[in-house]
Amino acid sequence: MDHIYPASPMNVPPDLGAPNPAHKRNLWLTVLGLILFILVYLALSGWFAWASYSLIRFGFSDRGTELYSLIAGVGSGLVALFMIKALFFVKKGNMGDEFEITPESQPQLFHFLYKLAEETGAPKPHRVFLSAQVNACVFYDLSVLNFFFPSKKNLEIGLALVNVLSISELKAVLAHEFGHFAQRSMAVGNWVYIAQQVAAHLIGKRDALDKFLASLSRFDIRVAWIGWVLRLVIWSLRSALESFFNLIVLAQRALSREMEFQADLVAVSVTGSDALIHALHKLQAADEAWETTQGFLFDHIRTGKVAKDIFPIHSKVIDQSRRIWNNPRYGHAPELPTENPENHRVFNSEIAQPPRMWATHPYNHEREANAKKRYVPGTLDDRSSWLVFDDAESLREKFTDRILSKFQTEFEHDPEILVSVEKFYAKEYLNSRYKGSYLGRSFTRYASSPEEFYETGIDSVPETLKTVYPQSLSERLEKLRFLEKEKNLLSALRDGFYSPPDGIIRFRGTELKKKELPAVIEDLEKECKTERKSLFEHDRLCRTAHLRAAEQIGSGWPEYLRGLLEILHYADHTQADLEDSRGLLNNVYTIVTADRHVSGRELKRLVSAGNQVYDALAVIHKHKKSVILDSELLSRLELQEWSAAFSEFGFTKATEDNMQQWLEVVDSWIDEAIGAFYALQRESLELLLAAEAKVGEKIRDPKFAIGTAPSPSKAAPEYPRLVPGKERKLQTKLDFWDRFQTADGLLPGILRFTAAAGIIGGALYLTSFAVFR
């Protein structure tokens, strides 16, 4: 084992991983807040329970039955029941689809883990689990008893993470987790998690008690007032406890960030300052590639042949993505300079990020600054992480079978599946000669009609075809992506969704005030429009040059190119319109349900948004039989005709009466249509570029045999034309009443807490006559 275990750095500061003052301060704030929350919760529960007992006992006193005392006693009992019942809904924590390993099944890995635990001064993990995820974490078996007894810590290791890391990087990641194992403050996280379940049940759960009070409130007014009063008291308890508990969560998340910093320094102490940062750098590529890998595997399942081992596919996807994006650092550890490595930075601070108060993990650039604040040089061992496992190949195959077992069908192993991956990435639109023009970019969205791409004059078709994709094109595309990223980040700052990393908005070397953002965003949009217009002219030049070339060739090629562009335009715009209508529906649903109550006016608004989705689907199904696809396109889509991609349209319009049931099925109709149009868009683009390449080759080499073009495709006679900027307007902020109901913002939060506390105070005052009688 010693020859596998990476070397540790020398001359490590002895106090490197010690908790800092911010860690200790946030720990005490969280603990004190949690204790206060528990005391308030138990005090209120006990108060209303005792008040119920006292009032009911008084109601049956020797002087006769006191009706109002009995009503108040039953009401207090219901409030006490509302409070206490949440304790019985704490769920035991578990890993889900777990795969436990033991020292007997993986002795080499456990030797590695035990040696690392000894080196970091951490306890050994209670149990170890493997998953097929890009992840490593500590988790617990939790219950209410863990308020009083410590829970044992388990370790999860994701094999998709192992697949991308070197052995030094894996050691750093696991050392980070062992840093958590050694933290006594981890127990606070357990307590907060359990308390959070209690609070979540109180605040968010609507059960039989709520239904009973709602029905009581609709009864005869002589009885309904009881339901109104009880619902008001329960709303007040929910609101006050939510506001109170959110403060605890903020403190706990601040503590969690400090714990992450400390765990990072534990990793630095045994691997140096660079290994963990290199692992963090690889995570984004690993995540993206893992999603693509699973998608490729699931698509391949239709052939009845699957991979014996999914993890080489994962590695191949990362390699191909690196090539396509022309980014040698994608999924690779950055090269460490030999001089002043402590000044080297992998991550840069963004203009804006999600608000820090709700983040449980520091940003990557903060973690890097923390790891290199006191730089510890270390030896980076680039050997594969799979070395720590016994019979790694068999283990990978076992996990591939676990993934495939969800499909409950028989498969054959395909020994040539990596060749299939190569073919997958050999698609025309991924060809490097296009300089990234068709990567993550729908060029047809910027034209309201396909004919707009044929309005450019061409002096010489052969000369134009030679230079139609210059090297400068990739620089222009990258410039547009960067401008749009800047604009989106500043827009998120303006709307309050993001916040600057240190409270100061820095943009292109200057500091901005928030009131200056609208003007800067407007200027950025003008820059973006200029670049988009330039790229649109290039797209138009490409289409026109190849159409003129096709006109010189004849044999049906001009009609074929026009038909493919028409279908691509139809697919892009129709899919965009449907997704935009879904975005509006989701936006309206989020807004109207923000306060957990939908008024009659809000329901009408939701129905209206739902019917925009219905109308978008109805247009698709109305014209699906009039869409004509050429034979090659149908073959690629594995269809006899376009309409075969859809079910019989039996969907109905949304109404106030059927809205609940309608919402339960609408996504299935949308997903079916989007899946069909995504496939149509992908294959029509592929065939268009392939056809243009053939036409260009024929012009360059008259001897090239191009043959006769297939019969052209034809789009639907009517379909939406959704150019950028014409999307449906979304609501970005709640109105004041909803903000009050949800405590969204400082002022609404203070007002809601004040109102709730006042109502609770009144209830306590009225019941105090019974408690202290």
C-alpha positions in Angstrom: 0.0 0.0 0.0 2.9 2.4 0.7 3.8 2.6 -2.9 0.2 3.7 -3.7 -0.2 6.3 -1.0 0.9 9.7 -2.3 3.7 11.5 -0.4 2.7 14.2 2.1 4.3 17.7 2.1 7.0 18.7 4.5 7.2 21.7 6.9 3.4 22.1 7.3 2.4 24.8 9.9 1.1 22.9 13.0 -1.9 25.2 13.4 -2.9 25.2 9.7 -6.2 23.3 10.1 -7.2 24.9 13.5 -10.6 26.7 13.6 -10.3 30.4 13.1 -12.2 33.1 15.1 -14.9 33.4 12.5 -15.5 29.7 12.7 -15.8 29.8 16.5 -18.1 32.9 16.4 -20.5 31.3 13.9 -20.5 28.1 15.8 -21.6 29.9 19.0 -24.2 32.0 17.1 -25.7 28.8 15.6 -25.7 26.9 18.8 -27.3 29.7 20.8 -29.9 30.3 18.1 -30.7 26.7 17.9 -31.1 26.4 21.7 -33.3 29.4 21.8 -35.5 28.0 18.9 -35.9 24.7 20.7 -36.8 26.5 24.0 -39.4 28.7 22.3 -40.8 25.7 20.4 -41.2 23.6 23.5 -42.5 26.5 25.6 -45.2 27.3 23.1 -46.2 23.7 22.7 -46.3 23.2 26.5 -48.2 26.5 27.0 -51.0 25.7 24.6 -51.2 22.1 25.8 -51.6 23.2 29.5 -54.0 26.0 28.4 -56.1 23.4 26.7 -56.2 21.2 29.8 -57.0 24.1 32.1 -59.7 25.5 29.9 -61.4 22.2 29.3 -61.3 21.4 33.1 -62.8 24.8 33.8 -65.4 24.2 31.2 -66.7 21.2 33.1 -66.5 22.9 36.5 -69.0 22.4 39.4 -70.8 25.6 38.3 -71.9 24.0 35.1 -70.6 23.7 31.5 -68.8 26.8 30.2 -69.2 26.7 26.4 -66.7 29.4 25.5 -64.1 27.9 27.9 -64.6 24.5 26.2 -64.3 26.1 22.7 -61.1 27.9 23.8 -59.8 24.7 25.3 -60.4 22.6 22.2 -58.8 25.5 20.1 -55.7 25.5 22.3 -55.5 21.8 22.1 -55.6 22.0 18.3 -52.8 24.5 18.3 -50.8 22.3 20.7 -51.4 19.4 18.4 -50.2 21.5 15.4 -46.9 22.2 17.3 -46.2 18.8 18.7 -47.1 16.6 15.7 -44.0 17.8 13.8 -41.7 15.9 16.2 -43.1 12.6 14.8 -42.2 13.4 11.2 -38.4 13.5 11.5 -37.1 11.2 8.9 -34.0 9.1 9.3 -31.2 10.1 7.0 -30.0 7.6 4.4 -28.1 7.5 1.2 -30.8 6.1 -1.0 -29.5 3.7 -3.6 -26.6 2.7 -1.4 -23.8 0.3 -2.2 -21.8 -0.4 0.9 -18.2 -1.8 0.8 -16.3 -3.3 3.7 -12.6 -3.9 4.5 -13.1 -7.5 3.3 -14.4 -6.5 -0.2 -12.0 -3.5 -0.7 -9.0 -4.0 1.6 -6.7 -1.7 -0.4 -9.2 1.2 -0.3 -9.8 0.8 3.5 -6.0 0.7 4.1 -5.8 4.0 2.2 -8.7 5.5 4.2 -7.4 4.4 7.6 -3.9 5.7 6.8 -5.4 9.0 5.7 -7.6 9.2 8.9 -4.5 8.6 11.0 -2.6 11.3 9.1 -5.4 13.9 9.4 -6.2 13.0 13.0 -9.7 12.1 12.2 -11.9 9.2 13.3 -12.4 6.4 10.9 -15.6 6.3 8.9 -18.4 4.2 10.5 -19.4 2.9 7.1 -18.3 3.5 3.5 -20.5 3.6 0.5 -19.8 4.0 -3.2 -22.1 5.7 -5.7 -21.9 6.4 -9.5 -21.8 10.2 -8.9 -19.4 13.1 -9.3 -19.3 13.5 -5.5 -17.8 12.7 -2.2 -19.4 13.6 1.1 -20.1 12.8 4.8 -23.6 11.7 5.8 -25.3 10.3 8.8 -28.1 8.0 10.0 -30.2 10.6 11.8 -33.1 10.6 14.2 -34.5 12.8 17.0 -32.2 10.8 19.4 -29.2 12.6 17.8 -30.2 15.7 19.6 -28.8 13.9 22.7 -26.4 11.2 21.3 -23.7 11.7 18.7 -24.4 10.2 15.3 -21.8 8.1 13.5 -20.3 9.5 10.3 -20.4 7.6 7.0 -18.4 8.3 3.9 -19.7 8.3 0.3 -17.3 8.1 -2.6 -18.6 8.8 -6.1 -16.9 6.7 -8.8 -17.5 9.3 -11.5 -15.4 11.6 -9.4 -12.7 9.0 -8.9 -12.6 8.5 -12.7 -11.3 12.1 -13.4 -9.0 12.6 -10.4 -5.3 11.7 -10.0 -4.4 9.9 -6.9 -3.1 13.1 -5.2 -6.3 14.8 -6.0 -8.4 12.0 -4.6 -6.3 12.1 -1.5 -7.0 15.8 -1.2 -10.8 15.3 -1.7 -11.0 12.5 0.9 -8.7 14.5 3.3 -11.3 17.3 3.0 -14.0 14.9 4.0 -11.9 13.6 6.9 -11.5 17.2 7.9 -15.2 17.2 8.4 -15.0 13.9 10.3 -12.7 15.6 12.8 -14.9 18.7 13.3 -16.9 18.7 16.5 -19.1 21.5 14.9 -20.4 18.9 12.5 -22.8 17.9 15.3 -24.4 21.3 15.0 -25.2 20.5 11.4 -27.0 17.4 12.6 -29.0 19.4 15.1 -29.9 22.0 12.6 -30.9 19.4 10.1 -33.3 17.7 12.6 -34.7 21.0 13.7 -35.1 22.0 10.1 -37.3 19.0 9.5 -39.5 20.0 12.4 -39.6 23.5 11.2 -40.3 22.5 7.6 -43.2 20.3 8.8 -44.7 23.2 10.8 -44.2 25.8 8.1 -44.8 24.0 4.9 -46.9 20.9 5.5 -50.6 21.1 5.0 -52.5 18.1 6.4 -55.8 17.0 7.8 -55.7 19.6 10.5 -55.5 22.4 7.9 -58.3 20.9 5.9 -60.5 20.6 9.0 -59.9 24.3 9.9 -60.5 25.4 6.3 -63.8 23.5 6.2 -64.7 24.9 9.6 -64.1 28.4 8.3 -66.6 27.8 5.5 -69.3 26.7 7.9 -72.1 28.8 9.4 -70.7 32.1 10.6 -71.7 31.3 14.1 -69.1 28.5 14.0 -66.8 29.7 11.2 -65.3 32.4 13.4 -63.6 29.6 15.4 -61.8 28.4 12.3 -60.8 31.9 11.3 -59.2 32.6 14.7 -57.4 29.2 14.8 -56.1 29.6 11.2 -54.9 33.1 12.1 -53.0 31.8 15.2 -51.5 28.9 13.2 -50.5 31.3 10.4 -48.8 33.5 13.0 -46.9 30.6 14.5 -45.8 29.4 11.1 -44.7 32.9 10.1 -42.9 33.7 13.4 -41.1 30.4 13.6 -40.1 30.5 9.9 -38.5 34.0 10.3 -36.8 32.9 13.5 -35.5 29.6 12.0 -34.2 31.4 8.9 -31.9 33.4 11.1 -30.5 30.1 12.5 -30.1 28.8 9.0 -28.2 31.9 8.0 -25.8 31.4 10.9 -25.5 27.7 10.2 -24.6 28.4 6.6 -22.0 30.9 7.6 -20.6 28.2 9.9 -20.8 25.7 7.1 -18.6 28.0 4.9 -16.0 28.3 7.7 -16.1 24.5 8.1 -15.4 24.1 4.4 -12.5 26.4 4.7 -11.1 24.5 7.6 -11.6 21.1 5.9 -9.8 22.5 2.9 -6.8 23.3 5.1 -6.8 19.8 6.5 -6.5 18.6 2.9 -3.7 21.2 2.3 -1.8 19.8 5.3 -1.5 16.3 3.8 -1.4 17.1 0.0 -0.2 20.7 -0.4 -2.0 23.7 -1.6 -2.6 22.7 -5.2 -4.0 19.2 -5.3 -7.5 20.1 -3.9 -7.7 23.2 -6.2 -6.9 21.0 -9.2 -9.7 18.6 -8.2 -12.2 21.5 -7.9 -11.1 22.6 -11.4 -11.9 19.2 -12.8 -15.4 19.0 -11.2 -17.3 21.1 -13.8 -16.0 19.1 -16.7 -16.6 15.8 -14.8 -20.2 16.9 -14.1 -21.0 18.0 -17.6 -19.4 14.9 -19.1 -21.2 12.6 -16.7 -24.6 13.9 -17.9 -23.6 13.5 -21.5 -22.2 10.0 -20.8 -25.5 8.9 -19.2 -27.5 10.4 -22.1 -25.3 8.6 -24.6 -25.7 5.3 -22.8 -29.5 5.7 -22.5 -29.8 6.6 -26.2 -27.6 3.5 -27.0 -29.9 1.3 -25.0 -32.5 1.4 -27.9 -30.1 -0.7 -30.0 -30.1 -3.4 -27.4 -26.3 -3.1 -26.9 -24.7 -1.3 -24.0 -21.3 -0.6 -22.5 -19.7 -3.1 -20.2 -18.0 -0.3 -18.4 -19.4 3.3 -18.6 -16.4 5.0 -17.1 -14.1 4.9 -20.2 -17.0 6.6 -22.1 -16.9 9.3 -19.4 -13.2 9.9 -20.1 -13.7 9.9 -23.8 -16.5 12.5 -23.6 -14.2 14.8 -21.6 -11.5 14.3 -24.3 -13.9 15.1 -27.1 -15.3 18.1 -25.3 -11.8 19.4 -24.8 -11.2 19.2 -28.6 -14.6 20.7 -29.6 -14.2 23.7 -27.2 -10.5 24.0 -28.2 -9.7 24.3 -24.5 -6.7 22.3 -23.4 -7.5 23.0 -19.7 -11.0 21.4 -19.9 -11.0 18.5 -17.5 -7.2 18.7 -17.1 -5.2 19.9 -14.1 -3.7 23.3 -15.0 0.1 23.3 -15.4 1.8 24.6 -12.2 4.5 27.2 -12.8 7.9 26.4 -11.5 8.4 30.0 -10.2 6.2 31.5 -7.6 3.5 28.8 -7.6 1.9 30.5 -4.6 0.8 33.3 -6.9 -0.7 31.1 -9.5 -4.5 31.2 -9.6 -6.9 28.7 -11.3 -10.2 30.5 -10.4 -11.1 34.1 -11.0 -13.7 36.1 -9.1 -16.8 36.7 -11.2 -18.6 40.1 -11.5 -21.5 38.7 -9.5 -22.5 35.5 -7.8 -25.6 34.1 -5.9 -26.1 35.9 -2.6 -23.5 34.6 -0.2 -25.9 34.5 2.8 -27.6 31.5 1.4 -24.5 29.7 0.2 -23.3 26.7 2.3 -20.0 26.4 0.3 -17.5 29.2 -0.4 -16.9 30.1 -4.0 -14.0 28.4 -5.7 -11.8 31.5 -5.9 -12.3 32.0 -2.2 -11.3 28.4 -1.5 -8.2 28.8 -3.6 -7.2 32.0 -1.8 -7.7 30.2 1.5 -5.7 27.2 0.4 -2.8 29.4 -0.8 -2.9 32.0 2.0 -0.1 30.0 3.6 1.3 28.2 0.6 2.3 24.5 1.2 4.2 23.0 -1.7 3.4 19.4 -2.3 4.3 16.6 -4.7 1.5 16.0 -7.3 1.2 12.3 -8.1 -0.6 12.0 -11.5 -1.3 8.3 -11.3 -5.0 7.2 -11.7 -7.2 7.1 -8.6 -8.4 3.7 -9.6 -5.2 2.4 -8.1 -6.7 2.5 -4.6 -9.4 -0.1 -5.5 -9.0 -3.8 -5.6 -10.1 -5.2 -9.1 -11.2 -1.7 -10.3 -12.3 -3.0 -13.7 -14.8 -5.4 -12.1 -16.0 -2.7 -9.8 -16.7 -0.3 -12.7 -18.5 -3.1 -14.6 -20.7 -3.8 -11.5 -21.7 -0.1 -11.2 -22.5 0.0 -14.9 -24.8 -2.9 -14.4 -26.4 -1.1 -11.5 -27.2 1.9 -13.7 -28.6 -0.3 -16.5 -30.6 -2.4 -14.1 -33.1 0.4 -13.7 -34.3 -0.3 -17.3 -35.3 -3.9 -16.4 -34.5 -5.4 -19.8 -31.9 -7.6 -21.4 -28.8 -6.1 -23.1 -25.8 -7.3 -24.9 -22.4 -5.8 -24.2 -21.0 -3.9 -27.1 -17.2 -4.1 -27.3 -17.1 -1.4 -30.0 -19.0 1.2 -27.9 -16.0 3.6 -27.7 -16.0 3.6 -31.5 -19.7 4.6 -31.3 -18.6 7.5 -29.1 -16.1 8.6 -31.7 -18.8 8.4 -34.3 -21.1 10.4 -32.1 -18.6 13.2 -31.9 -17.8 12.9 -35.7 -21.0 14.8 -36.4 -20.7 17.5 -39.0 -21.7 20.4 -36.8 -18.9 19.5 -34.4 -16.3 19.7 -37.1 -13.5 22.1 -36.2 -13.6 23.8 -39.6 -16.8 25.6 -38.5 -14.8 27.3 -35.6 -17.6 26.6 -33.1 -20.4 28.4 -35.1 -23.0 25.8 -34.3 -22.0 24.9 -30.7 -24.7 26.0 -28.3 -26.0 28.5 -30.7 -29.2 28.5 -32.8 -28.5 30.8 -35.7 -31.9 30.5 -37.2 -33.5 32.2 -34.2 -32.3 35.5 -35.3 -34.3 35.5 -38.5 -38.1 35.7 -38.7 -38.0 33.9 -42.0 -35.6 31.5 -43.7 -35.6 33.7 -46.7 -33.7 36.3 -44.7 -30.6 34.2 -45.1 -30.5 34.6 -48.9 -30.3 38.4 -49.2 -26.5 38.8 -49.7 -24.8 39.3 -53.0 -21.9 37.0 -53.8 -19.2 38.2 -56.2 -17.3 34.9 -56.6 -18.8 31.7 -55.2 -15.5 29.6 -55.3 -13.5 32.4 -53.6 -16.2 33.0 -51.0 -16.4 29.3 -50.1 -12.7 29.2 -49.5 -12.8 31.8 -46.8 -16.4 31.4 -45.4 -15.2 30.1 -42.0 -12.1 32.3 -41.1 -10.1 31.8 -37.9 -11.3 35.2 -36.6 -14.8 33.7 -36.5 -14.1 31.8 -33.3 -12.8 35.0 -31.7 -16.0 36.8 -32.6 -18.1 34.0 -31.1 -16.1 34.0 -27.9 -16.4 37.8 -27.7 -20.2 37.5 -28.0 -20.3 34.8 -25.3 -18.2 37.0 -23.0 -20.4 40.1 -23.6 -23.6 38.1 -23.0 -22.1 36.6 -19.8 -21.2 40.1 -18.5 -24.7 41.4 -19.4 -26.4 38.5 -17.6 -24.3 38.9 -14.5 -24.9 42.7 -14.3 -28.7 42.1 -14.9 -28.7 39.6 -12.1 -27.1 42.2 -9.9 -29.6 44.8 -10.9 -32.6 42.5 -10.2 -31.2 41.4 -6.8 -30.7 37.7 -7.8 -26.9 37.9 -7.5 -24.6 40.0 -5.3 -21.0 41.2 -5.8 -18.4 38.9 -4.1 -17.2 41.6 -1.6 -20.0 44.1 -1.8 -18.3 46.1 -4.6 -19.3 45.9 -8.2 -16.2 45.9 -10.3 -16.6 46.1 -14.1 -13.8 46.4 -16.6 -11.4 47.9 -14.0 -13.9 50.4 -12.6 -16.2 50.4 -9.6 -20.0 50.8 -10.3 -22.8 51.9 -8.1 -26.1 50.0 -8.4 -27.9 53.0 -9.9 -25.4 53.0 -12.7 -26.2 49.4 -13.7 -29.1 50.1 -16.1 -27.1 52.4 -18.3 -24.1 50.0 -18.4 -26.4 47.0 -19.2 -28.0 49.1 -22.0 -24.5 49.8 -23.4 -23.6 46.1 -23.2 -26.8 45.1 -25.0 -25.8 47.5 -27.8 -22.4 45.8 -28.0 -24.1 42.4 -28.1 -26.5 43.5 -30.8 -23.5 44.7 -32.9 -21.8 41.4 -32.5 -25.0 39.4 -33.2 -25.6 41.4 -36.4 -22.1 40.7 -37.5 -22.5 37.0 -36.9 -25.9 37.1 -38.6 -24.3 38.6 -41.7 -21.8 35.7 -41.6 -24.6 33.1 -41.3 -26.3 34.7 -44.2 -23.1 34.7 -46.2 -22.7 31.0 -45.5 -26.2 30.1 -46.6 -26.2 32.3 -49.6 -22.8 31.1 -50.9 -23.8 27.5 -50.7 -27.2 28.1 -52.2 -25.5 29.9 -55.2 -23.1 27.0 -55.5 -26.1 24.6 -55.5 -27.7 26.6 -58.2 -24.7 26.1 -60.4 -24.8 22.4 -59.7 -28.6 21.9 -60.1 -29.9 18.3 -59.7 -32.3 19.4 -57.0 -29.6 20.7 -54.6 -30.9 24.3 -54.3 -34.4 23.1 -53.4 -32.9 20.5 -50.9 -30.8 23.2 -49.1 -33.8 25.5 -48.9 -36.0 22.8 -47.5 -33.5 21.8 -44.8 -33.1 25.4 -43.7 -36.9 25.8 -43.7 -37.2 22.8 -41.5 -34.4 23.9 -39.2 -36.0 27.3 -38.8 -39.4 25.7 -38.1 -37.9 23.3 -35.5 -35.9 26.1 -33.7 -38.7 28.6 -33.5 -41.4 26.2 -32.6 -39.4 24.6 -29.8 -38.4 28.0 -28.6 -42.0 29.2 -28.5 -43.1 26.1 -26.6 -40.3 26.4 -24.1 -41.1 30.1 -23.7 -44.7 29.3 -22.9 -43.6 26.7 -20.4 -41.3 29.3 -18.8 -44.2 31.7 -18.5 -46.4 29.0 -16.9 -43.6 28.1 -14.4 -43.1 31.8 -13.6 -46.8 32.4 -12.9 -47.1 29.2 -10.9 -44.1 30.2 -8.7 -45.6 33.7 -8.2 -49.1 32.7 -7.3 -48.1 29.8 -5.0 -45.3 31.8 -3.3 -47.6 32.4 -0.3 -48.9 28.8 -0.3 -52.4 30.2 -1.1 -53.9 30.8 -4.6 -56.7 33.4 -4.7 -59.4 33.5 -7.3 -57.6 36.2 -9.3 -54.3 34.3 -9.2 -56.1 31.1 -10.4 -57.5 33.0 -13.4 -53.9 34.2 -14.2 -52.6 30.7 -13.9 -55.3 29.4 -16.2 -54.4 32.1 -18.7 -50.7 31.1 -18.7 -51.6 27.4 -19.0 -53.7 28.1 -22.1 -50.7 29.8 -23.7 -49.0 26.4 -23.4 -52.1 24.7 -24.7 -52.3 27.0 -27.7 -48.6 26.4 -28.6 -49.2 22.6 -28.4 -52.4 22.9 -30.4 -50.7 24.7 -33.3 -48.0 22.0 -33.4 -50.6 19.2 -33.6 -52.8 21.1 -36.0 -50.1 21.3 -38.7 -48.0 18.1 -37.9 -49.4 16.2 -40.9 -48.5 19.0 -43.3 -44.8 18.9 -42.4 -43.0 17.0 -45.1 -39.5 15.6 -44.3 -37.1 14.2 -46.9 -36.3 10.5 -46.9 -32.8 10.9 -45.2 -34.2 13.1 -42.4 -37.0 10.6 -41.8 -34.4 7.7 -41.7 -32.3 9.6 -39.2 -35.3 10.2 -37.0 -36.5 6.6 -37.4 -40.0 7.8 -38.5 -42.3 7.0 -41.4 -43.7 10.6 -41.3 -43.3 13.6 -39.0 -46.7 13.2 -37.3 -45.6 9.8 -36.0 -43.4 11.5 -33.5 -46.5 12.7 -31.6 -49.3 11.0 -29.7 -52.9 11.6 -30.7 -53.8 15.1 -29.4 -56.2 14.5 -26.6 -55.1 17.4 -24.4 -57.7 19.9 -23.2 -57.6 23.6 -22.3 -57.0 24.6 -18.8 -59.9 25.8 -16.7 -60.4 26.8 -13.1 -62.1 23.5 -12.4 -59.5 21.2 -13.9 -56.3 23.2 -13.1 -54.9 20.7 -10.6 -55.3 17.7 -12.9 -54.2 19.7 -15.9 -50.9 20.7 -14.2 -50.2 17.0 -13.4 -50.2 16.0 -17.1 -49.0 19.1 -19.0 -45.3 18.4 -18.7 -45.7 15.0 -20.4 -47.2 16.8 -23.5 -44.5 19.4 -23.5 -41.7 17.0 -23.1 -42.9 14.8 -25.9 -43.1 17.8 -28.3 -39.7 19.3 -27.2 -38.0 15.9 -27.6 -39.3 15.6 -31.1 -38.3 19.1 -32.1 -34.9 18.8 -30.5 -34.2 15.7 -32.6 -35.5 17.4 -35.7 -33.4 20.5 -35.1 -30.3 18.4 -34.5 -30.7 16.2 -37.5 -31.8 18.9 -39.9 -28.7 21.0 -38.9 -26.5 18.0 -39.4 -27.9 17.3 -42.9 -27.8 21.0 -43.9 -24.1 21.3 -43.1 -23.3 18.0 -44.7 -25.2 19.0 -47.8 -23.4 22.4 -47.9 -20.1 20.6 -47.5 -20.9 18.3 -50.5 -21.9 21.3 -52.6 -18.7 23.1 -51.7 -16.6 20.1 -52.5 -18.3 19.8 -55.9 -17.5 23.5 -56.7 -13.8 22.9 -55.6 -13.5 19.6 -57.5 -15.8 19.3 -60.5 -15.0 15.5 -60.6 -16.6 15.0 -57.2 -19.7 12.8 -57.6 -22.5 14.5 -55.8 -25.5 12.8 -57.4 -29.1 14.0 -57.3 -30.4 15.6 -54.1 -33.3 13.9 -52.2 -36.8 15.5 -52.5 -36.9 18.6 -50.4 -38.5 19.0 -47.0 -41.3 21.4 -46.3 -42.2 23.1 -43.0 -45.7 23.7 -41.6 -47.6 26.6 -43.3 -48.0 28.3 -39.9 -45.7 28.3 -36.9 -44.5 30.9 -34.3 -41.6 33.2 -35.2 -39.9 33.9 -31.8 -36.9 36.0 -32.5 -34.7 36.9 -29.4 -36.2 39.9 -27.5 -39.8 38.9 -28.3 -40.2 36.4 -25.5 -43.2 36.5 -23.1 -42.6 38.9 -20.3 -42.0 37.3 -16.9 -42.6 38.7 -13.4 -39.4 39.0 -11.5 -40.7 40.4 -8.2 -43.7 39.5 -6.0 -46.3 42.2 -5.2 -46.2 43.7 -1.7 -48.8 41.4 -0.3 -47.1 38.3 -1.5 -43.8 39.7 -0.2 -45.4 40.2 3.2 -46.8 36.7 3.2 -43.4 35.2 2.3 -41.2 37.7 4.2 -39.4 38.5 0.9 -37.1 41.4 1.8 -36.2 43.2 5.0 -39.2 45.5 5.4 -41.9 42.8 4.5 -40.0 40.4 6.8 -40.1 42.8 9.7 -43.7 43.6 9.1 -44.8 39.9 8.9 -42.8 39.0 12.0 -44.3 42.0 13.9 -47.8 41.1 12.9 -47.3 37.4 13.7 -45.7 38.1 17.1 -48.5 40.4 18.0 -51.2 37.8 17.2 -49.2 35.1 19.2 -48.8 37.6 22.1 -52.6 38.1 22.1 -53.2 34.4 22.1 -50.8 33.9 25.0 -52.4 36.7 26.9 -56.0 35.4 26.5 -55.0 31.8 27.5 -52.9 33.1 30.4 -56.1 33.5 32.4 -56.5 29.7 32.2 -52.9 28.8 32.8 -52.5 31.0 35.9 -56.0 30.5 37.3 
